[in-house]
Amino acid sequence: MVDKLILASPRGFCAGVSRAIDIVEKALSFFGAPVYVRHEIVHNKHVVEDLKQKGAVFVDELSAVPENSIVIFSAHGVSPAVKDEAKRRNLRAIDATCPLVTKVHWEAIKYKKERYELVLIGHKGHPEVEGTMGEAPMHLVETVEDVEKLNIPGKIAVLTQTTLGVDETKYVMEALRKKFGTISTPPREDICYATTNRQNAVKELAKKSELVLVVGSQTSSNSKQLVETARKAGIHAHLIQDKGSIKDEWLQNVNAVGITSGASAPEKLVREVVDFFKTKNSHIAIEHLETAKEDLVFPLPRELAAH
């Protein structure tokens, strides 16, 4: 029987996710429904369904948005081509891109002007990667094996998707330095503070748990990285959408379960998981493991800040 839950902190919403959700809710309040959102505002179906009920309409492409409508770009960012298309179609665009993703876009523009060959470490097909690669020609790599296939003349600058695994990215960066020698990187690393903090918390969580459950979506890169972080620490770990995803066989002969959540997972889902375990053991002990404090808040876009 599980007799202890250990809750990691920090977990759940980061500043960029909180800002993006606030943008959609404030736009609905000020402009009224419908408000269109290109792609999932963040990678979590519970968040998306809640916003749908409030009047948000999620679309894959701008062609599905009626002219003269309000459209919000997701937290993952978009390419300049998408912004240009919004202008051509007379859409009023509100940008919910996480400021830390915007930072990577600015870096791409800067290095392009300085005539660097750009390498982006990231996952092919991820919305953040697609948006970043729209800023300049880039070579996309995900693994050390991908680095070995590169043949790049000239000076090289390396950017990173913000939600990657810290350790895995380090190995790819080492492979790039080994192959090309001197490479340029931004003054501050691209992997965001929240991604790093949550992975560090899971490393500590793994020391005290026999099983780690990560609340998050299968489409959430940072949530999947938390599972991999725990497994690399030698602990069984699973990604769960919500309490309904928990399987009894995972809990056999387990006393201590560590719980965390990805940066786009609402805290209510964590509370529901805790309640699930309480129904199985009303005397279960709950321990809080804090490894860092987060108090960063990103301001809203000017067109919504006053509302």
Buried (B, 14 or more C-beta within 10 A) or exposed (E): EBEBBBBBBBBBBBBBBBBBBBBBBBBBBEBEEBBBBBBBBBBBBBBBEBBEEEBBBBEEEBEEBEEEBBBBBBBBBBBEEBBEBBEEBEBBBBBBBBBBBBBBBEBBEBBBEEEBBBBBBBBEEBBBBBBBBBBBEBBBBBEBEBBEEBEBEEBBBBBBBBBBBBEBBEEBBEBBBEBBEEBBBBEEBBBBBBBBBBBBBBBBBBEBBBBBBBBBBEBBBBBBBBBBBBBBBEBBBBBBBBBEEBEEEBBEEBEBBBBBBBBBBBEEBBEBBBEEBEEEEEEBEEEEBEBEEBEEEBEBBEBBEEE
